[in-house]
Amino acid sequence: MTEAVDVVSRPLGAPRASGRPAPSAVVDPGRRGRRGGRRSGGRRSSRRGDWQLYTLVVVPVIWFIVFRYAPMVGNVIAFRRFVPGGSMYGEEWVGLKYVEMFIADPTFWRVFRNTVVIGFSTLLVSFPAPIILALLLNEVRRIWFKKIVQTVSYLPHFLSMVIIAGIIMEVVAVDGPINALITALGGQAVNFIQTASAFVPIYVISDVWQTVGWGTILYLAALTAIDQTLYEAAQIDGANRWQQTWHITLPGIRPTIVTLLILNVGSFLAVGFEKILLIYNPLTYETGDVISTYLYRVGLQSSNFSYAAAIGLFESLIGLIMVMAANLASRKFAKTSLW
């Protein structure tokens, strides 16, 4: 009987077990239940032991509910007629009236085009700039020079937006340093701040100056996590610095790059509202007026809150679709994603 059980439980082609009989493949349900019960009981006791950590989570969760999720209820006025002095959720249902209004509004499509152009230009130039600076700083061997470059590049991040806008206005002014250089070379001074075609380059270049140093911090932190033995092995194999950067450094910080890229894509349409509001003027509306500034004029200056809510809802929906598409593309091609 024992020989028959051993033949049945032994896989086809497997050697015969000698000495102790092979364990049975059938598990006693009662035994499994007792083991599962001990495991679930262990998880419950672990949760009870970590109650201090769960308590710390309560305050952030309440903050998100009160200041992030509860205000979403106000989006209902995009489908209701809001009257100042009446209910904060509108007076009557109007369906998709305000959605149809912004679809038929030529000004909305102009600001939508400007938003896409500024957002794409910023993403194309500002996003790789911290990566390049971090790679260059990683190659610097003199610590004092590295610290000076980092300090100088961090400083603009700590300036208020009003000061940033003031510096931009002074630099591109008719009597500013750029026009002084142009006139010194024999050219004529240009009033950049009132030239529509100059608005996008001014915004993008100033954004790089403002954010490149702060964005470098994350990449420098990611570079420190790369195993140094990989560089030593590559040097033994004869790899030069460029080959080490391409095959070791960039793959090592790829998860950080992908994560920040997805987050940047999510804020693609939410370009710098404060800076644009401070440096644009009616002469540069053609290229500088974006959805955020249009919302400000429609919602706060004209008190058309329902129409502004419909435009803001449309902007948020586009941002959500772009984040999900970027996450899906990253998971498929780079094998890295946020969820």
VOTIDO-137140 format. One record per residue (C-alpha): x, y, z. Coordinates in steps of 0.02 Angstrom, whole numbers, padded with zeros to 5 digits, always signed. Layout:
<rofis>
XYZ ...
</rofis>
This chain:
<rofis>
+00000+00000+00000 +00143+00119+00042 +00227+00081-00125 +00064+00121-00218 +00045+00291-00132 +00226+00335-00174 +00200+00296-00359 +00043+00403-00369 +00115+00556-00278 +00286+00550-00368 +00290+00658-00529 +00321+00568-00694 +00508+00545-00721 +00556+00601-00545 +00678+00489-00450 +00608+00373-00320 +00617+00445-00145 +00723+00343-00027 +00701+00339+00161 +00559+00453+00210 +00398+00442+00113 +00355+00591+00000 +00238+00718+00081 +00061+00706+00024 +00002+00839-00101 -00166+00847-00014 -00172+00975+00127 -00291+00950+00269 -00424+01090+00258 -00431+01103+00444 -00243+01124+00451 -00247+01257+00314 -00385+01351+00407 -00286+01350+00568 -00132+01415+00476 -00233+01552+00386 -00313+01600+00549 -00144+01620+00632 -00085+01725+00482 -00237+01842+00483 -00225+01854+00671 -00043+01905+00652 -00092+02043+00530 -00224+02107+00650 -00101+02110+00794 +00026+02199+00680 -00104+02333+00638 -00144+02355+00822 +00042+02375+00858 +00060+02511+00724 -00085+02618+00786 +00033+02767+00810 +00076+02766+00624 -00108+02755+00575 -00144+02901+00691 -00016+03008+00599 -00107+02972+00436 -00273+03038+00501 -00229+03223+00490 -00166+03218+00308 -00320+03116+00258 -00435+03245+00337 -00338+03385+00251 -00360+03302+00082 -00546+03272+00111 -00580+03451+00167 -00468+03549+00048 -00452+03433-00103 -00604+03322-00121 -00744+03425-00042 -00715+03575-00159 -00743+03459-00307 -00928+03467-00265 -00923+03648-00322 -00894+03590-00501 -01081+03560-00508 -01106+03745-00551 -01032+03705-00722 -01202+03627-00758 -01309+03750-00658 -01342+03936-00675 -01252+04028-00536 -01320+04194-00477 -01214+04302-00360 -01301+04309-00191 -01397+04147-00223 -01354+03967-00183 -01170+03922-00196 -01220+03770-00300 -01322+03869-00428 -01505+03907-00451 -01561+03791-00591 -01496+03653-00704 -01442+03712-00877 -01363+03551-00940 -01215+03573-01058 -01252+03756-01098 -01084+03819-01035 -00989+03677-01119 -01069+03727-01284 -01023+03909-01247 -00836+03877-01233 -00837+03760-01384 -00911+03903-01486 -00799+04035-01406 -00651+04081-01521 -00559+04160-01374 -00560+03995-01280 -00478+03903-01425 -00347+04040-01440 -00300+04023-01256 -00306+03833-01272 -00181+03842-01416 -00069+03960-01317 -00077+03843-01166 -00027+03692-01269 +00116+03788-01354 +00186+03856-01190 +00161+03691-01098 +00243+03588-01234 +00389+03711-01253 +00416+03713-01066 +00411+03522-01056 +00530+03506-01204 +00661+03627-01135 +00638+03635-00946 +00616+03449-00913 +00784+03385-00981 +00882+03536-00914 +00895+03469-00732 +00945+03297-00798 +01087+03372-00901 +01145+03482-00756 +01142+03334-00636 +01245+03227-00756 +01371+03367-00777 +01384+03397-00589 +01406+03210-00564 +01563+03218-00670 +01637+03363-00573 +01773+03306-00453 +01807+03473-00367 +01682+03482-00224 +01696+03671-00198 +01652+03706-00378 +01507+03584-00370 +01436+03669-00215 +01450+03842-00292 +01357+03787-00449 +01221+03703-00346 +01198+03855-00232 +01188+03977-00377 +01065+03868-00472 +00954+03842-00318 +00934+04027-00276 +00797+04074-00403 +00683+03940-00330 +00675+04034-00164 +00628+04201-00241 +00445+04253-00242 +00355+04260-00407 +00339+04449-00396 +00529+04466-00384 +00551+04340-00526 +00432+04442-00636 +00522+04604-00589 +00691+04531-00638 +00620+04471-00804 +00545+04642-00841 +00711+04729-00801 +00815+04608-00906 +00706+04622-01062 +00668+04809-01043 +00715+04931-01181 +00859+04995-01074 +00899+04823-01002 +01059+04721-01022 +00995+04621-01173 +00954+04778-01273 +01118+04856-01215 +01209+04708-01294 +01105+04721-01453 +01140+04908-01473 +01324+04879-01435 +01330+04758-01580 +01251+04887-01695 +01068+04832-01685 +00912+04923-01630 +00831+04903-01460 +00677+04792-01456 +00532+04812-01335 +00523+04625-01296 +00390+04638-01162 +00267+04712-01288 +00312+04594-01431 +00193+04447-01446 +00317+04334-01535 +00444+04355-01394 +00327+04302-01253 +00350+04112-01266 +00542+04118-01273 +00545+04238-01125 +00432+04123-01024 +00526+03963-01066 +00701+04033-01038 +00650+04112-00873 +00569+03948-00820 +00731+03854-00851 +00829+03982-00749 +00700+03972-00610 +00680+03782-00595 +00838+03697-00658 +00932+03701-00493 +00789+03638-00386 +00748+03498-00507 +00929+03440-00502 +00914+03389-00319 +00808+03237-00355 +00921+03175-00494 +01079+03199-00390 +00996+03098-00251 +00952+02962-00376 +01132+02959-00441 +01199+02920-00267 +01095+02759-00264 +01185+02683-00415 +01303+02539-00371 +01482+02602-00393 +01544+02427-00434 +01453+02443-00601 +01568+02588-00648 +01722+02491-00593 +01670+02340-00698 +01637+02455-00847 +01809+02535-00829 +01890+02363-00827 +01796+02323-00988 +01865+02483-01066 +01707+02590-01066 +01735+02777-01078 +01638+02909-00979 +01505+02932-01112 +01475+02743-01123 +01464+02732-00933 +01338+02874-00932 +01232+02797-01069 +01233+02617-01006 +01242+02640-00816 +01196+02815-00759 +01042+02848-00866 +00965+02674-00837 +01000+02698-00651 +00897+02858-00640 +00764+02804-00765 +00627+02772-00634 +00653+02949-00566 +00648+03022-00742 +00488+02929-00786 +00401+02977-00623 +00441+03162-00643 +00393+03157-00827 +00221+03088-00786 +00196+03221-00651 +00251+03357-00772 +00132+03293-00905 -00008+03302-00776 +00024+03488-00753 +00046+03514-00940 -00104+03631-00956 -00078+03714-00786 +00063+03827-00843 +00130+03959-00726 -00025+04065-00696 +00057+04189-00578 +00207+04227-00687 +00104+04247-00845 -00020+04359-00755 +00124+04470-00697 +00220+04486-00860 +00088+04481-00997 -00013+04629-01062 -00149+04658-01193 -00016+04674-01329 +00044+04496-01296 -00127+04415-01273 -00109+04333-01444 +00029+04217-01381 +00031+04241-01192 -00151+04225-01141 -00179+04048-01072 -00326+03953-00997 -00282+04003-00819 -00276+04189-00856 -00434+04176-00961 -00520+04090-00814 -00463+04232-00701 -00539+04364-00814 -00700+04267-00848 -00727+04203-00671 -00666+04340-00555 -00671+04499-00660 -00832+04460-00756 -00914+04357-00615 -00965+04221-00739 -00928+04079-00619 -01026+03942-00707 -00937+03971-00872 -00768+03976-00783 -00809+03813-00692 -00851+03728-00857 -00683+03781-00932 -00589+03728-00775 -00676+03558-00778 -00626+03536-00959 -00445+03580-00917 -00442+03455-00773 -00517+03318-00882 -00383+03344-01015 -00247+03338-00880 -00318+03175-00809 -00321+03094-00981 -00142+03148-01015 -00079+03078-00849 -00163+02910-00880 -00097+02903-01058 +00080+02946-01002 +00072+02815-00864 +00010+02683-00986 +00144+02725-01114 +00278+02722-00979 +00220+02552-00916 +00220+02480-01093 +00383+02549-01160 +00491+02590-01007 +00421+02456-00889 +00402+02590-00754 +00243+02677-00699 +00161+02765-00554 +00027+02632-00533 
</rofis>
